[in-house]
Amino acid sequence: MASFECKRGKHYKLDVYVLSDSSSLSVTNPHLYVAVLDDEYMLGQLMTRLFSIVCGLIAAIGGVMLIGSFLEQRGQTGGVKATP
């Protein structure tokens, strides 16, 4: 998969280089599709990226809290075992 950004109303030239012996690719039955992505698709991509960032931040905060609780637990015991 590949993509490129372009502007509405402009003309673009797509150069396709075909191998002289492309018989090894015939198993996959390759096709070339050219499509225009609409604003709804772009909004979905933006929302997905924002959601990924929020999830990453929540995971990072949770990791810091987990490590902090381990360090606090270790600090309370002082690293020395009490004898009865």
Secondary structure, 3 states (H helix, E strand, C coil): CCCCCCCCCCCCCCCCCCCCCCCCCHHHCCCCCCCCCCHHHHHHHHHHHHHHHHHHHHHHHHHHHHHHHHHHHHHHHCCCCCCC
